[in-house]
Amino acid sequence: MLEARGMMQRTIRLFAIFLGIVLPSLVFAVVDLGEIHHKGEAAALPIQVASSQSSLEGIAKKAFSLHGGYVLVDEENAAYTFRLTPKGARSVELAIESGKPPRVLFKKEVSGVDLTQATLKACDLAVEKTLGIPGFFAGKLAFMSDRNGYKEIYTSDLLFQDVKQITHDRSYSVLPHWSPNGQEMTYTGYYYSAFPDLFLVNMKTGQRKPIATYKGTNTGGVFSPSGKEIAMILSSSGNPELYIANAEGKRPRRITQDPGLEASPTWSPDGKRLIVTSDRRGGPQLYEVNPKTKEMQRLPTNISRYCDEADWNHRKPHLVAFTAAVSRSFQIALYDFKTRKAAFLTKESGDCLEPCWTSDGRHLIFTHRTGRDKQLHILDTKTGKIAPLHTKKFGSASEPSFVYP
């Protein structure tokens, strides 16, 4: 068993599961928006959000309050005004205004599945046009919650206004992972055999099927960036090892083979490498794996005797976020391939766990745990701003997975 028993309060993916206890729309541009991109990405851009419909204005303000790149101010102090005008049941017109008197710099009508999503997509467009980076507000979350007494899988928008329960197993259903297009999801469930098995859910039809039910534990279930392969951890050989199967979980091929325990795979953006957690040298550390050569090389994080739950930044491939133990707690850390160094991003009371990058490559969603409460937070890695995504009244939520379909 892995060391660091004093920190075993939380469910550790590396071996808790092993033990079986979990675990092209029309644009009306007045000027080239390239000219109005905000300079100085670490500084917060003062903006005003306005709409003829108070509910849209409230949604947009809540979204921008999560983004450390903006600060909401009054009209007098705003560099830009983002004006949102409803255009039917599923469309919103975004106008970006600036100056005195206000001059319209940009207009575009944005559509979505409903008015809320259209509003969030319009806010994402505003981010792109003013900061020059993608927005993430219209993304989707998958996570685990026991708010109804059982560990089940849920999905939600980032504002927690459209929460849906996906599994009703009345058992342990944990570790959800989106496919790249958001049309499918994998998760680890116990209801089928009372042991950890991997399942694949079609998010359109709701149908699910087991994709790994081998003897022992079956977990991981992380899609490659192309969506054509799934990395998984199987212990059918007697030891939890990294395998790669096709998109339906078939024909798994073994990648690692050592006496250590492997867990928590994450793919590189190009799909040519992975990072896994392994205790092959004692305590859990992060290892880069080449699936073709099967070579493993430890990442020189040199920051903690316990490193786990890595997530590779697909927009900035030199960055990897992970969980590390420090001062009797867990915090989020960042490894940089360019400098070959790691640094802590959080220093919150309680534990900060399970980091997950959003689509802009700037923000991380993570689990904040205090006592028995678990709450999803968002971290702006540029400014250090942290904000909760839901109230504690919602109930515990953890193990986030993000997709921008």
URGINOR-V38902 format. One line per field, one symbol per residue. psi: psi as a letter, one per 40 degrees, with the letter a starting at -180 (. if undefined). A space follows every 50 residues. Layout:
# URGINOR-V38902
psi = ???
This chain:
# URGINOR-V38902
psi = iiafdeefdihhddedddefed.gihhghdihedeehhigeeihhhihhi iehdddddddddddeeheeihhiiddehdihhhhhhgaeeihhhhhiiih ihhhdiihhhiadaddddddddddddddddeeiiiedeiiiiihifdeei hihiiiidefeghhhdifefahhigihiideeeiiiihieddeeihihih hhedeeiiihehfihaihacfhiideeeihhihifdeehhihihiaeeei fhhhdigieihiifihiideeeiihihifdebihihhhhhddeehhhhhg dfdiehhifihhhedgeehhiihihhffihihihhhddefiiiidifiia ihifihiieeedihhihhhhbehhhhihhhedeehhiieiidddiihafi hiig.
